[in-house]
Structures are given as structure tokens and as C-alpha cells.
Amino acid sequence: LNEASALGAILEQAEAEKQALMAQLTAFQKLTKSFAWVVCLHEHSNLTGAMCSLQRQLEIQESQLRRTKSENERLQKEIRGRENQLQAMSAKFGSLREERKHEEMMAAMEKENYSLQQVNLQESKLREQMELISGLQGTTWQLQAEALTNRYHIQKQQHAQEKLQSQTEMLQHTELQTRVALERVTSKFERFRSKIIQATFSTAGIKAPQAELSDEEVLEAMQKIINERIEFHQMLKQKGIKVPSLTNIDMFTSSPSISKGRR
């Protein structure tokens, strides 16, 4: 900017000098015309003294005219030099101005390219973020589907577990009832067995056991007593003695438990 201002000032000064030189040249040209007019007047004058005076003045004017022409040529040469210098400076100024415009244009282009690069970079980052968001959404949907599937399986397992728990509780309740019933049956059986043993070994001629008897031993003792009673009953009948029927005894001896005892 400083160089451009200096060139502008020089151009203005050169233009002013050019205008001044042109004004001087115009003045010299007017003076030359006036000198020629004076010469014409001297040629037509009949006065000798005036002619001599005019001749001297003419010589002086011609000398001044030659000096003026020489000065005019010098001024024209100087003007041409100034014009050449002015043209060179104008060309330089134009070159500088074009260079400055080129630099400004290049700076603007670089700025535009930088802006475009930033836009492209932002677009690239935006695409990457959109792809990442899309991938995360897909993963989220997949995880949600897996979560729903797992929840369904968990609920199904919970229902199965609750059903199994209910069945287990029912089985435990049934087992408890069966155990209670078994204990009752066992208690009744033990009482019945005790009564059988007591009835069996309280008969005359039967020796009371010294140790705990097994079921087979109890059945054998009962079978022995029953067989003896049947034999005694038949013997009484053979002798003609009336005795009650042994139907109950026959039914007892034909029952599965007695048969099992016999085996």
C-alpha cells in the first residue's frame, strides 16, 4: 500500500510537470508566430532606420527563437522522457495492481479452498457420526430384541418353575398325607399284630415268646393253633358231640394272608 501511494504521488507530480512543459511550449509557439508577423512588417516598411532597428530586433528575436526552439526540443525530449518514465511507472503500478489483485484472488481462493476443506471435513465427520448412530441403533434394536426374547424365556422359566413348585408342593402334601396314612396304617397294623400275638400266645399250651417275633413266626403260630382247633373240632364231630360250625375259621385259613403264611 505504501509503494502504491508513492507511485500515485510520483504519477501526479509527473503529470503536473508535463502540463507545465506543455504550457511553456505553447507560449514559445505563440512567440514564434509574433516574431514572424514582425518580420513581415519589416519587409513592407520603407523606413530605413526602422528597418535597421527592426533588423536588429529580428536578429535578436531569431536568436531568441533559436534558443526557444532548442529549449522547446529539450522540453519535448524531457516530456518524452517523462512520458516514458510515466508509462513505465504506470506499467509498474499496473503490474503491482495486477499482482495485488492476483494475490488477493489467490488469498480468496485459498480461503475458499480452506472453507471447502472444512465443509468436506465436517461432512465426513457427520457421515461417520451418522454411520455410528445407525450402527448403534441397529445394536440397540438387536439388544432390545434379545432382551425381549430373554424376558420371554425368563417368564416361561418362571411359569415352569412356579408350576414345578406347585407340583412339588402338591407332591409334598401328598407325601405328607401318605406318610400320615402310612403311620396310621402302621399303627393299626402294630396294634392288630400285638393283639394277634397276645391272642395267639395266651392260649393254653403255647409258650410265650422270649424275643420279638417276625410276621412269619406269628403266622406259623396262628396256623398251628388253627390247625389244632380244626383237628379237635373234627375229632369231636366224629365222636358225635355237637359243636358249632368252623366257618369263620375256614374263611380265615383260606385268606391270602394265611396262605402266604403257609408258603
Secondary structure, DSSP 8 states (H G I E B T S, - for coil): -HHHHHHHHHHHHHHHHHHHHHHHHHHHHHHHHHHHHHHHHHHT---HHHHHHHHHHHHHHHHHHHHHHHHHHHHHHHHHHHHHHHHHHHHHHHHHHHHHHHHHHHHHHHHHHHHHHHHHHHHHHHHHHHHHHHHHHHHHHHHHHHHHHHHHHHHHHHHHHHHHHHHHHHHHHHHHHHHHHHHHHHHHHHHHHHHHHHHHHTSTT----SS---HHHHHHHHHHHHHHHHHHHHHHHHTT------HHHHHHHTSHHHHHHH-
